[in-house]
Amino acid sequence: MMKIMAMLVFLITCQGVYAQKKKNTKVVVKKKAEAVQPSPADLLYSNMLENTQRVFFIDSIVVDKDNFIRHIPLPQECGILKRINSESSPGFSFTNEFGNKMYYSMEDTLGNSTLFTKDMLGGKWSKPTELTGIDNSESPNYPFMMADGITFYFAQKGESSLGGYDIFVTRYNSETGEFLRPNNIGLPFNSKANDYMYVIDELDSLGWLVTDRNQPDGKVCIYTFVPSKTRENLNLEEMTEDEVKPFAEIQSIKATWPNKQAREVAMKRLLGMKKRLRTHTDTSSFTFDVNDQLTYHSPNDFRSTVARDLFMELLQAKERSEADASQLETLRERYHQADEQGRKELQQTILDAEKDLEALRVSIRNMEKAIRNEEIKSTN
C-alpha cells in the first residue's frame, strides 16, 4: 500500500513540473531579415558595368574646379570653351570654330541651369533660344558640340545619372530643329561622383574628361584619352566583375595602355599639339636665367638655335613633370584611402610613377645645363 501511495505522489509531482515547464515555455518566432533594396543609381551602375567601354587614358592632371577650362588645351579649330563669370548668367559656353554659333548654360537664382543657343548675325548675336529636346529640369550644363555640328555632349543630373552630373550625348535633327533624346555615355566616363565635361579634338585624336571623382572639395581631375571611332566594350567573358571595376572607375590609367609604345606615341601627339598652340599665344610670361648677367623672357631672346630648340623641349618636359606630379599625388591619396588589397595593387604603380618622375626631373636639370652651355657659346 505504501508503495502504491508513493508512486501516485511521484506521478502527480512529475505532471505538475511538466505543466509548469510547458506553461513557462515561450515560442520565439524569428523575423526574416529584410533584404536591402539597391538604389536606382546602384541598379543603373550594375547595368552599365556590363557595357563598360574600353578607353585608352594617356594622362591626367588635378586642378582647381573654378578654372579647369583653361587647362583643357583645345585647339581653336575645334571651338572655344569659356567660363561665363557674369553675375547675371554664370555658366559655361562653347563657340564653334567659325565664331558664329554659341551654346551656353545660364543658372537661375536657385543654381539650376538651362542650355541656350544663339547665332552671330550681321556682326551681332541673336536673341538666345532654349535648346529643345533636352530636359532643362535636370540642370544641363557644360556644353560641347563636335565639328560636325550634329553631335552634342553635355552634363546633367537626374534619374538617368549615376550620381551628380553625368555626361550625355545627343544629335541635332536639322529637319525638326530639335535634339534627339539624350543618352548617358556610360562607364568609365561617368561615375557616382560629378562628371562635368567631355571634349574631343578630332584633328589630333585626343579627348578630355573632367570629373571630381576621388578628389577633395574644390578640385577636379582632367583625364586625357584617345577617342575611338567605334565603341569597343570590355570582354566580360574573359573578365570577372571585380576585374572590370578598376577600368570602369579609372583606378589606374596605366592599366588602360595597350602598351608603353602606344602611350609614348599618344603623348608625343599631345605635346606636339600643345607646342603648336604655344606658337599662337604670348610666350613672354616666363623667365630663364642663362647666367648672372642674362635673363631671357622669350624664345626669341636666344641667339643659339640649338639652345632655342632645347628650350622648347624644356617647356614640354616641365609641363609633363607637373602633370606626372599631380597624377602621383592622386595615386598617393588613393593609397591612403584604400583597403589593404587596394594598397597592394597601388604600391608598385606608385613606385614606378615616383621613379619616372625623378628621371624626368633629372632630365630637366640636364636640359637646363645644356641650354645654358649652348647659349653661352653663342654669346661669347
C-alpha positions, -999 to 999 in steps of 0.1 A, spaced: 0 0 0 28 23 9 45 16 -25 13 24 -43 8 57 -25 45 67 -32 40 60 -69 9 82 -70 26 111 -53 56 108 -78 33 108 -108 13 138 -96 46 157 -89 60 150 -124 28 162 -141 30 194 -121 66 200 -131 59 192 -167 29 215 -167 49 243 -152 77 239 -178 51 239 -205 35 269 -192 68 289 -190 80 279 -224 80 308 -248 77 303 -286 103 326 -303 94 335 -338 125 346 -358 118 375 -381 131 373 -416 159 397 -424 146 424 -447 166 424 -480 184 457 -487 169 472 -518 195 486 -542 191 523 -551 182 533 -586 218 546 -590 231 512 -579 209 494 -604 220 518 -632 257 512 -623 252 474 -624 236 476 -658 263 500 -671 291 478 -657 282 451 -682 289 476 -711 320 493 -698 338 509 -727 375 502 -734 392 535 -732 429 544 -736 437 571 -710 471 586 -715 474 613 -689 457 631 -660 461 663 -640 444 676 -609 434 713 -610 411 738 -593 375 733 -602 369 770 -607 394 774 -636 396 739 -651 386 753 -685 420 769 -691 437 735 -685 419 719 -715 443 726 -745 415 726 -771 427 739 -805 407 768 -818 399 747 -849 377 726 -826 360 755 -810 364 777 -779 354 768 -743 348 796 -718 336 801 -683 310 828 -680 316 848 -649 288 873 -653 266 875 -622 235 876 -644 245 844 -663 271 823 -646 279 791 -665 299 777 -694 299 784 -731 311 767 -763 316 786 -796 323 768 -829 355 774 -849 337 799 -872 326 820 -842 290 822 -855 273 796 -832 273 795 -794 259 771 -769 259 781 -733 244 775 -699 227 800 -677 218 795 -640 188 808 -621 189 821 -585 185 785 -572 216 773 -591 196 753 -617 210 757 -652 194 758 -687 211 754 -721 206 781 -747 220 788 -782 225 819 -803 238 828 -837 261 856 -849 241 876 -875 253 908 -891 281 911 -865 256 908 -836 245 879 -815 209 869 -820 185 866 -791 191 833 -771 168 804 -777 164 775 -753 176 741 -766 146 718 -774 147 681 -769 169 684 -738 152 682 -704 161 715 -688 145 704 -655 176 683 -649 200 712 -649 220 706 -681 254 723 -683 289 721 -697 281 720 -735 303 709 -763 294 705 -800 315 683 -823 329 698 -856 300 681 -875 276 705 -859 253 675 -850 269 655 -822 264 673 -789 278 665 -755 267 680 -722 263 671 -685 232 668 -665 217 654 -632 186 634 -627 172 599 -628 194 588 -657 226 598 -638 247 576 -616 251 605 -591 255 642 -595 264 652 -631 268 626 -658 279 630 -694 252 627 -721 253 627 -759 226 637 -783 223 645 -820 207 676 -837 179 669 -861 182 698 -887 147 689 -901 128 694 -869 153 718 -852 153 697 -821 178 674 -804 171 637 -802 166 620 -768 200 622 -750 218 590 -739 241 585 -709 275 576 -724 281 552 -695 313 539 -679 341 547 -675 333 583 -684 306 586 -658 307 577 -621 288 582 -588 306 615 -584 302 645 -607 314 642 -643 313 676 -658 327 679 -693 336 657 -723 356 673 -751 371 659 -783 399 672 -806 393 652 -838 423 668 -855 448 653 -830 427 623 -819 426 635 -783 399 639 -758 394 652 -723 371 642 -694 366 665 -663 355 648 -631 356 652 -594 357 615 -586 383 607 -558 391 644 -554 388 668 -524 364 697 -524 373 724 -550 394 700 -571 388 681 -603 408 657 -624 412 662 -661 418 629 -679 433 629 -714 423 600 -736 424 587 -771 389 587 -786 378 557 -806 358 559 -839 338 528 -829 328 519 -794 346 488 -780 335 473 -747 355 452 -723 351 414 -729 331 402 -699 336 366 -710 373 369 -701 369 392 -670 352 390 -637 332 418 -622 360 427 -598 384 428 -628 361 452 -647 355 477 -619 391 491 -619 386 500 -656 351 513 -651 363 536 -623 396 546 -639 416 534 -609 448 533 -630 454 550 -663 485 529 -668 463 497 -669 445 511 -699 476 515 -721 477 489 -749 515 491 -745 542 516 -734 550 525 -770 514 534 -778 513 557 -748 546 574 -759 531 580 -794 500 595 -779 519 617 -755 541 629 -784 510 638 -803 497 657 -772 529 676 -766 531 684 -803 496 698 -802 505 720 -772 536 732 -789 515 742 -819 492 761 -796 520 780 -779 532 794 -812 499 812 -814 500 826 -779 521 850 -759 553 834 -747 565 863 -727 553 851 -693 584 831 -684 620 838 -672 651 818 -679 684 827 -663 713 820 -687 739 834 -662 741 861 -636 740 888 -664 715 873 -688 678 866 -682 655 857 -711 618 863 -713 611 850 -748 623 822 -770 633 849 -795 659 861 -770 681 830 -776 709 836 -801 716 799 -805 691 780 -825 702 748 -807 695 764 -773 661 777 -785 650 743 -797 662 727 -764 643 754 -745 610 745 -763 616 708 -754 623 720 -718 589 737 -716 572 705 -727 592 685 -702 582 708 -674 545 705 -684 549 668 -683 566 669 -649 537 690 -635 512 665 -649 531 635 -636 534 651 -601 497 657 -600 490 622 -610 514 609 -584 497 629 -557 463 615 -568 477 579 -565 491 587 -530 457 600 -519 440 568 -533 466 547 -515 458 563 -481 420 558 -487 423 522 -500 420 490 -480 449 465 -477 442 449 -510 439 482 -528 472 494 -513 490 463 -525 477 469 -560 487 506 -559 521 501 -543 540 491 -574 522 517 -596 533 545 -572 569 532 -571 570 532 -609 555 567 -610 580 581 -585 609 565 -604 596 580 -637 591 614 -622 625 616 -607 641 605 -640 622 633 -658 633 659 -632 669 648 -637 664 651 -674 650 687 -669 681 697 -649 704 683 -676 685 701 -703 688 734 -684 725 730 -682 728 721 -719 707 752 -728 729 775 -708 761 760 -722 749 763 -758 737 799 -753 769 810 -735 789 796 -765 769 819 -788 772 850 -766 809 845 -764 
